[in-house]
Amino acid sequence: MQHHDLELKHIASVGDKRFFISTIRMHVRHTWLNQHDNVYVYETMIFKKENGKVLYLEPIYTKRYDAYDKAIDGHQYVIENIEKIVNKALSNQED
């Protein structure tokens, strides 16, 4: 399977808060078997943005995909549903 490079970025607002949405191609290096030397996935993450800085160490949402087209569709889904996703993620953090 061929894995295309991908780097999608978006800033979204929910109420008075801002969020950074990022979808990238990512090399998975969690394996220790030689047969998995070149494993790639795509990942969408949402980060809080406070005081002009993205809080990269505190993602509030993560979704991985095994294909380029799924990652593009997933990124667009997050943009279109940001309020619902953020509200659910933040309410889960309070539990």
N, C-alpha and C positions, 0 to 999 in steps of 0.2 A: 504494500500500500504506500502510495506516495503522500508525503505530508508537506503541504505548502506552508510557507512562512505566513504568519498572521500576527497583526498587532493593531487591535482596535481600541480606541480610548474615547471616553465620553464623561462629561460632568453633568450630573442631574441634581435637581433640587426637590426636596420633599419638605413642604412647609418652609421653615427658615434654615433648614440644614442642607448641606451640600454633600454629595457623594461622588466618588470616582469609580467608574466602571471600566474594567480592563479585561480584554480577551486576548490571549497570546498562545502561540505554539510553545510547548514546553518539553524539553528533553527529560525523560524520567530516568533518574539515576538511583532509584531505590533497589534495583536488582543486583544480584551478585553472580548471576549465571551468564556465561558468555553468549548464550543464545539471545539475550536481551540487551545487547550493546546499543542498539539504536531504536529505542522505544520512545515515541512521541505521543503526546496527548495535547489537546487544546483545553484551556481553562479560562473561565470567566470568574472574576472576583469583583466584589463591591467593597470599597473602603470608605470610612468616614473621612471627611475633609473639614478640618478645624483650623482656624487662624491662618488660612492660606496654605496649610500643609496637609498632605495626604498621610493618614495613619496606616502605613503599610504593614505594621506588625499586628494590626487588629482587624482583619477582614471580617465582615459581617455576613458574607455570602460567598460560597464557592461552588462551582459546577464544572465538571470535566466532561469532555466529549472525545469520541474516538475518530471523528472525521471533521474536515475543514468546513463543509457545508452545515453540519450540525452546530459548529461553533459560531458561525455567522448568524444562523437562525437564533441560537441561544442568546447571543449578545443583543440582538434586536428585541427578543422577548423581554430581556431584563430592562432595556430602555423603556419599552412600552408599559411595563408592569412595575416600575421602580417603587412606586408608593406602596403597593401591596407587599412586595418582597421585603422592603426595608421595615415596614411596620411589623411584619411577622418575625423577621430576624431580631429586631430590637425587643419585641415582647418575649421571645424565647430566651434572650440574654438576662431578662429580669427574673426568670423562674429559678 
